[in-house]
Amino acid sequence: CATIGHLDGQEINIRTLIIIGIGFLVWAAILGLAKIIQPGNVLALRGATYSFIGAWFVAAAVNMWVGVTRAGCSVQDELPIFLLIFLLPALTALFVKWKWY
């Protein structure tokens, strides 16, 4: 669990920041596909957002599992990182869906 800094006492890993960035890119790709497949369809954007959240939860959980089983971190150490990785893109996606479509 190599770190580059602290956030409210929690250590932050550069890998964590990269994974969060990937989450935003995946969300953008899913929304882009929804717009290409169903242009102008708000329900497609909503469905894409919910699909992203479900898929991102699985991806964040797999990342946590890798951290516990391969990196040797405890579940207690990995849980805040899981929450950050999952919730930052997921809550942003929900906010954008709520605000604009």
Secondary structure as a PSIPRED ss2 file (coil, helix, strand):
# PSIPRED VFORMAT (PSIPRED V4.0)

   1 C C   1.000  0.000  0.000
   2 A C   1.000  0.000  0.000
   3 T C   1.000  0.000  0.000
   4 I C   1.000  0.000  0.000
   5 G E   0.000  0.000  1.000
   6 H E   0.000  0.000  1.000
   7 L E   0.000  0.000  1.000
   8 D C   1.000  0.000  0.000
   9 G C   1.000  0.000  0.000
  10 Q E   0.000  0.000  1.000
  11 E E   0.000  0.000  1.000
  12 I E   0.000  0.000  1.000
  13 N C   1.000  0.000  0.000
  14 I H   0.000  1.000  0.000
  15 R H   0.000  1.000  0.000
  16 T H   0.000  1.000  0.000
  17 L H   0.000  1.000  0.000
  18 I H   0.000  1.000  0.000
  19 I H   0.000  1.000  0.000
  20 I H   0.000  1.000  0.000
  21 G H   0.000  1.000  0.000
  22 I H   0.000  1.000  0.000
  23 G H   0.000  1.000  0.000
  24 F H   0.000  1.000  0.000
  25 L H   0.000  1.000  0.000
  26 V H   0.000  1.000  0.000
  27 W H   0.000  1.000  0.000
  28 A H   0.000  1.000  0.000
  29 A H   0.000  1.000  0.000
  30 I H   0.000  1.000  0.000
  31 L H   0.000  1.000  0.000
  32 G H   0.000  1.000  0.000
  33 L H   0.000  1.000  0.000
  34 A H   0.000  1.000  0.000
  35 K H   0.000  1.000  0.000
  36 I H   0.000  1.000  0.000
  37 I H   0.000  1.000  0.000
  38 Q C   1.000  0.000  0.000
  39 P C   1.000  0.000  0.000
  40 G C   1.000  0.000  0.000
  41 N C   1.000  0.000  0.000
  42 V H   0.000  1.000  0.000
  43 L H   0.000  1.000  0.000
  44 A H   0.000  1.000  0.000
  45 L H   0.000  1.000  0.000
  46 R H   0.000  1.000  0.000
  47 G H   0.000  1.000  0.000
  48 A H   0.000  1.000  0.000
  49 T H   0.000  1.000  0.000
  50 Y H   0.000  1.000  0.000
  51 S H   0.000  1.000  0.000
  52 F H   0.000  1.000  0.000
  53 I H   0.000  1.000  0.000
  54 G H   0.000  1.000  0.000
  55 A H   0.000  1.000  0.000
  56 W H   0.000  1.000  0.000
  57 F H   0.000  1.000  0.000
  58 V H   0.000  1.000  0.000
  59 A H   0.000  1.000  0.000
  60 A H   0.000  1.000  0.000
  61 A H   0.000  1.000  0.000
  62 V H   0.000  1.000  0.000
  63 N H   0.000  1.000  0.000
  64 M H   0.000  1.000  0.000
  65 W H   0.000  1.000  0.000
  66 V H   0.000  1.000  0.000
  67 G H   0.000  1.000  0.000
  68 V H   0.000  1.000  0.000
  69 T H   0.000  1.000  0.000
  70 R C   1.000  0.000  0.000
  71 A C   1.000  0.000  0.000
  72 G C   1.000  0.000  0.000
  73 C C   1.000  0.000  0.000
  74 S C   1.000  0.000  0.000
  75 V H   0.000  1.000  0.000
  76 Q H   0.000  1.000  0.000
  77 D H   0.000  1.000  0.000
  78 E H   0.000  1.000  0.000
  79 L H   0.000  1.000  0.000
  80 P H   0.000  1.000  0.000
  81 I H   0.000  1.000  0.000
  82 F H   0.000  1.000  0.000
  83 L H   0.000  1.000  0.000
  84 L H   0.000  1.000  0.000
  85 I H   0.000  1.000  0.000
  86 F H   0.000  1.000  0.000
  87 L H   0.000  1.000  0.000
  88 L H   0.000  1.000  0.000
  89 P H   0.000  1.000  0.000
  90 A H   0.000  1.000  0.000
  91 L H   0.000  1.000  0.000
  92 T H   0.000  1.000  0.000
  93 A H   0.000  1.000  0.000
  94 L H   0.000  1.000  0.000
  95 F H   0.000  1.000  0.000
  96 V H   0.000  1.000  0.000
  97 K H   0.000  1.000  0.000
  98 W H   0.000  1.000  0.000
  99 K H   0.000  1.000  0.000
 100 W H   0.000  1.000  0.000
 101 Y C   1.000  0.000  0.000
